[in-house]
Amino acid sequence: MEFEAHLADNIIELHTMLHTRTYEHSGYFAFNVSDPKPRNIHKAIVRDRVVHHLIYKELYWYFDDRFIYDSYSCRKYKGTHRAFERFKVFANKVSKNNTKTCYVLKCDVRKFFASIDHDVLKSILKRHIADDEMLWLIHQVIKSFQITREGVGLPLGNLTSQLLVNIYMHEFDMYMKQELRVRYYIRYADDFVILSQDKKYLENLLSNINLFLNNTLKLQLHPDKVYIKTYASGVDFLGWVHFPHYRQIRTTTKRKVIKNLRNYPKPETVNSYRGLLSHGNTYNLQKSLKISLY
């Protein structure tokens, strides 16, 4: 409201700073959320968020056209629901409509946003962007944040961070598709799965994945979140446990739903969870909570 009250003056001042390259990104306001696990969010001031939108608007479609089809995080016409529907399609193909064993390699990058290397990110951007002024501006945003050590980390909360991590991981996507020729691969942010009938193939693939992430992108897989399971035994991916004939909500999410729907919740809370539960086999849970999808 304060920024909008003097909107013309603020925009003119911001334009002058950008034009003369005197713009400097301000600090962040930090707070924690549980979603359901604790996350540290960093919020920029309004002036800087205007710059984030400017960068995002200029870069989004250029890079989105270059991303692989099966990258689903923070992209228009994608998202979690399309990702797990694609997972179902892939699982049915690999398992030959559940007549063969389908193995799934599930991986997660450790401390993803906090581990993005600024120099690596800048070198990737430089290969795509010829405009020095745009590069300078993006570098101001990138260098505005570091949490563990200098030159490492992007803030959870910036609109630009969502796009920049996709650009960063696009290098990995291309390695998977062009170098390793992995056919059944889906990525959502730092979560990715690979499906195959050959368990040994997936085990061998894991060493190549580790090498590329460590050496090229300076990332590490989370040691407790890497496993190979059969589709028939249930695969936990994007908040749901996926089986051949149904999709079950994750236990931690189920507990959160039950907790938040106690003691006469607001109508918008009920509607939100009604939408969530509509994407899987949750009839018994809906019945126990006395909420209906209809």
C-alpha positions as CSV (number, residue, x, y, z in Angstrom):
1,M,0.0,0.0,0.0
2,E,2.9,2.3,0.8
3,F,4.6,1.6,-2.5
4,E,1.3,2.1,-4.4
5,A,0.6,5.4,-2.7
6,H,3.6,6.9,-4.4
7,L,3.6,4.5,-7.4
8,A,4.6,6.9,-10.2
9,D,7.6,8.3,-8.1
10,N,8.7,4.8,-7.1
11,I,8.5,3.4,-10.7
12,I,10.4,6.4,-12.1
13,E,13.1,6.0,-9.4
14,L,13.4,2.3,-10.1
15,H,13.6,2.9,-13.8
16,T,16.4,5.4,-13.3
17,M,18.3,3.0,-11.1
18,L,18.0,0.2,-13.7
19,H,19.0,2.5,-16.5
20,T,22.1,3.8,-14.7
21,R,22.9,0.4,-13.2
22,T,22.8,1.8,-9.7
23,Y,20.1,-0.6,-8.6
24,E,21.0,-2.8,-5.7
25,H,18.7,-5.6,-4.3
26,S,17.6,-5.0,-0.7
27,G,17.7,-7.6,2.0
28,Y,14.9,-10.2,2.8
29,F,12.4,-10.7,5.6
30,A,12.7,-14.3,6.7
31,F,9.9,-16.4,8.3
32,N,9.1,-20.1,8.6
33,V,6.2,-22.2,7.3
34,S,5.4,-25.9,7.7
35,D,4.3,-27.4,4.4
36,P,4.2,-30.0,6.0
37,K,8.0,-30.0,6.7
38,P,9.6,-26.8,8.0
39,R,10.7,-24.4,5.3
40,N,12.5,-21.1,5.6
41,I,10.9,-18.4,3.3
42,H,12.7,-15.2,2.4
43,K,10.5,-12.3,1.3
44,A,11.8,-9.4,-0.7
45,I,10.5,-5.8,-0.5
46,V,7.9,-4.6,-3.0
47,R,10.4,-2.7,-5.1
48,D,12.5,-5.8,-5.6
49,R,9.5,-8.0,-6.3
50,V,8.6,-5.6,-9.2
51,V,12.1,-6.3,-10.6
52,H,11.5,-10.1,-10.1
53,H,8.4,-9.9,-12.2
54,L,10.2,-7.9,-14.9
55,I,12.9,-10.6,-15.2
56,Y,10.4,-13.4,-15.1
57,K,8.3,-11.9,-17.8
58,E,11.3,-11.4,-20.1
59,L,12.8,-14.8,-19.6
60,Y,9.9,-17.3,-19.0
61,W,8.8,-18.2,-22.5
62,Y,12.3,-18.3,-24.0
63,F,13.3,-20.9,-21.5
64,D,10.0,-22.7,-21.2
65,D,10.2,-23.5,-24.9
66,R,13.5,-25.2,-24.3
67,F,12.6,-27.2,-21.2
68,I,11.8,-30.9,-21.7
69,Y,8.1,-32.0,-21.8
70,D,8.4,-33.9,-18.5
71,S,9.6,-31.1,-16.3
72,Y,6.5,-30.1,-14.3
73,S,7.4,-27.6,-11.6
74,C,6.3,-24.0,-11.8
75,R,5.4,-24.1,-15.4
76,K,2.2,-23.0,-17.1
77,Y,-0.1,-25.9,-18.1
78,K,2.0,-28.3,-15.9
79,G,2.0,-28.9,-12.1
80,T,1.7,-31.8,-9.7
81,H,-1.5,-33.3,-11.0
82,R,-0.2,-33.5,-14.6
83,A,3.0,-34.9,-13.3
84,F,1.4,-37.8,-11.5
85,E,-1.0,-38.5,-14.3
86,R,2.1,-38.7,-16.6
87,F,3.6,-41.1,-14.0
88,K,0.6,-43.3,-14.3
89,V,0.9,-43.3,-18.1
90,F,4.7,-44.2,-17.9
91,A,4.1,-46.9,-15.3
92,N,1.4,-48.6,-17.4
93,K,3.7,-48.5,-20.5
94,V,6.7,-50.0,-18.6
95,S,4.6,-52.6,-16.8
96,K,2.8,-53.5,-20.1
97,N,-0.5,-52.7,-18.4
98,N,0.6,-54.4,-15.1
99,T,1.7,-57.7,-16.7
100,K,5.4,-57.0,-16.0
101,T,7.3,-55.7,-13.0
102,C,7.9,-52.0,-13.2
103,Y,10.8,-50.6,-11.0
104,V,10.9,-47.0,-10.1
105,L,14.1,-45.1,-9.1
106,K,13.0,-42.2,-6.9
107,C,15.5,-39.4,-6.1
108,D,15.5,-36.1,-4.2
109,V,18.2,-33.4,-4.1
110,R,19.5,-32.5,-0.7
111,K,18.8,-28.9,0.4
112,F,18.0,-28.0,-3.2
113,F,17.5,-24.2,-3.1
114,A,20.2,-23.7,-0.5
115,S,22.7,-25.6,-2.7
116,I,22.4,-23.7,-6.0
117,D,25.9,-22.5,-7.0
118,H,25.9,-18.9,-8.2
119,D,28.9,-19.3,-10.6
120,V,27.4,-22.4,-12.2
121,L,24.0,-20.7,-12.6
122,K,25.6,-17.5,-14.1
123,S,27.6,-19.6,-16.6
124,I,24.4,-21.4,-17.7
125,L,22.6,-18.1,-18.1
126,K,25.5,-16.6,-20.1
127,R,25.2,-19.3,-22.7
128,H,21.6,-18.3,-23.4
129,I,21.4,-14.5,-22.8
130,A,23.4,-12.1,-25.0
131,D,22.0,-8.9,-23.4
132,D,24.6,-7.6,-20.9
133,E,22.1,-5.4,-19.1
134,M,19.7,-8.3,-18.5
135,L,22.6,-10.4,-17.3
136,W,23.7,-7.6,-14.9
137,L,20.2,-7.3,-13.5
138,I,19.8,-11.1,-13.0
139,H,23.2,-11.2,-11.2
140,Q,22.0,-8.5,-8.8
141,V,19.1,-10.7,-7.8
142,I,21.3,-13.9,-7.6
143,K,24.0,-12.3,-5.4
144,S,21.4,-10.7,-3.1
145,F,21.0,-14.0,-1.2
146,Q,23.3,-16.6,0.4
147,I,22.5,-18.6,3.4
148,T,25.1,-21.3,4.0
149,R,28.2,-19.8,2.4
150,E,29.1,-17.1,-0.1
151,G,28.1,-17.7,-3.7
152,V,25.6,-20.5,-2.9
153,G,21.8,-20.5,-2.5
154,L,18.6,-19.0,-3.9
155,P,15.7,-17.8,-1.7
156,L,12.5,-19.8,-1.3
157,G,10.0,-17.0,-2.0
158,N,11.4,-15.2,-5.0
159,L,9.4,-15.5,-8.3
160,T,12.8,-15.6,-10.1
161,S,14.0,-18.5,-8.0
162,Q,11.3,-20.8,-9.4
163,L,12.5,-20.1,-12.9
164,L,16.2,-20.1,-12.2
165,V,16.2,-23.5,-10.5
166,N,14.3,-24.9,-13.5
167,I,17.0,-23.4,-15.8
168,Y,19.6,-24.9,-13.5
169,M,18.1,-28.4,-13.5
170,H,17.4,-28.2,-17.2
171,E,21.1,-29.1,-17.6
172,F,20.4,-32.3,-15.7
173,D,17.3,-32.9,-17.8
174,M,19.3,-32.7,-21.0
175,Y,22.0,-35.0,-19.6
176,M,19.3,-37.6,-18.8
177,K,17.6,-37.3,-22.2
178,Q,20.5,-36.7,-24.6
179,E,23.5,-38.4,-22.9
180,L,22.0,-41.2,-20.9
181,R,18.9,-41.6,-23.3
182,V,16.5,-42.2,-20.4
183,R,13.1,-42.6,-21.8
184,Y,10.7,-42.7,-18.8
185,Y,11.9,-39.8,-16.7
186,I,9.8,-37.2,-14.8
187,R,11.1,-34.2,-12.8
188,Y,9.2,-31.8,-10.5
189,A,11.7,-29.3,-9.0
190,D,14.3,-31.5,-7.2
191,D,12.1,-34.6,-7.1
192,F,12.5,-37.0,-10.0
193,V,11.6,-40.6,-10.9
194,I,12.9,-43.0,-13.6
195,L,10.9,-46.1,-14.5
196,S,12.2,-49.3,-16.1
197,Q,11.7,-53.1,-16.2
198,D,15.4,-53.5,-15.4
199,K,16.4,-53.0,-11.8
200,K,20.1,-53.3,-12.6
201,Y,19.8,-50.6,-15.2
202,L,18.4,-48.2,-12.6
203,E,21.2,-49.1,-10.1
204,N,23.8,-48.4,-12.7
205,L,22.1,-45.2,-13.7
206,L,22.3,-43.9,-10.1
207,S,26.1,-43.7,-10.2
208,N,26.0,-41.5,-13.4
209,I,23.4,-39.3,-11.8
210,N,25.5,-38.8,-8.7
211,L,28.6,-37.9,-10.8
212,F,26.8,-35.4,-12.9
213,L,25.0,-33.7,-10.0
214,N,28.2,-33.5,-7.9
215,N,30.6,-32.5,-10.6
216,T,28.6,-30.3,-12.9
217,L,25.9,-28.8,-10.8
218,K,27.5,-29.1,-7.3
219,L,24.4,-30.8,-5.9
220,Q,24.0,-33.9,-3.8
221,L,21.2,-36.5,-3.6
222,H,19.4,-36.8,-0.3
223,P,20.8,-40.1,1.2
224,D,17.5,-40.9,2.9
225,K,15.3,-40.1,-0.1
226,V,16.8,-42.3,-2.8
227,Y,15.3,-45.7,-3.4
228,I,14.2,-48.3,-6.0
229,K,10.8,-49.8,-5.5
230,T,8.3,-51.7,-7.6
231,Y,5.2,-49.9,-8.8
232,A,3.1,-52.7,-7.3
233,S,4.5,-52.0,-3.8
234,G,3.6,-48.3,-3.9
235,V,5.7,-45.3,-4.9
236,D,5.6,-42.1,-2.9
237,F,5.8,-39.2,-5.4
238,L,4.5,-35.6,-5.0
239,G,2.4,-36.2,-1.9
240,W,0.7,-39.4,-3.1
241,V,1.5,-43.1,-2.9
242,H,0.9,-44.5,-6.4
243,F,-0.2,-48.1,-7.0
244,P,-1.3,-49.8,-10.3
245,H,-5.0,-49.4,-9.7
246,Y,-5.3,-46.5,-7.3
247,R,-3.6,-43.5,-5.7
248,Q,-3.4,-43.1,-1.9
249,I,-2.7,-39.9,0.0
250,R,0.6,-39.8,1.9
251,T,0.2,-40.6,5.6
252,T,1.7,-37.3,6.8
253,T,-0.7,-35.4,4.5
254,K,-3.6,-37.4,5.8
255,R,-2.8,-36.5,9.4
256,K,-2.5,-32.8,8.4
257,V,-5.9,-33.0,6.7
258,I,-7.5,-34.6,9.8
259,K,-5.9,-32.1,12.1
260,N,-7.0,-29.0,10.1
261,L,-10.6,-30.2,9.6
262,R,-11.3,-30.6,13.3
263,N,-13.2,-28.0,15.4
264,Y,-15.4,-26.5,12.7
265,P,-13.0,-25.3,10.0
266,K,-13.6,-22.4,7.7
267,P,-15.6,-23.2,4.5
268,E,-12.6,-22.3,2.3
269,T,-10.4,-24.8,4.2
270,V,-13.0,-27.6,3.6
271,N,-13.1,-26.6,-0.1
272,S,-9.4,-26.7,-0.4
273,Y,-9.1,-30.2,1.0
274,R,-12.1,-31.3,-1.0
275,G,-10.1,-30.3,-4.1
276,L,-7.0,-32.1,-2.8
277,L,-8.8,-35.3,-2.0
278,S,-10.5,-35.4,-5.4
279,H,-7.2,-36.5,-7.0
280,G,-7.0,-39.9,-5.4
281,N,-8.8,-42.8,-3.9
282,T,-9.9,-41.2,-0.6
283,Y,-13.5,-42.3,-0.1
284,N,-13.0,-43.7,3.4
285,L,-11.1,-40.6,4.5
286,Q,-13.9,-38.3,3.1
287,K,-16.5,-40.5,4.9
288,S,-14.7,-40.3,8.2
289,L,-14.3,-36.5,7.9
290,K,-17.9,-36.2,6.7
291,I,-16.9,-34.2,3.6
292,S,-18.2,-35.0,0.1
293,L,-16.8,-34.3,-3.3
294,Y,-20.3,-33.7,-4.6
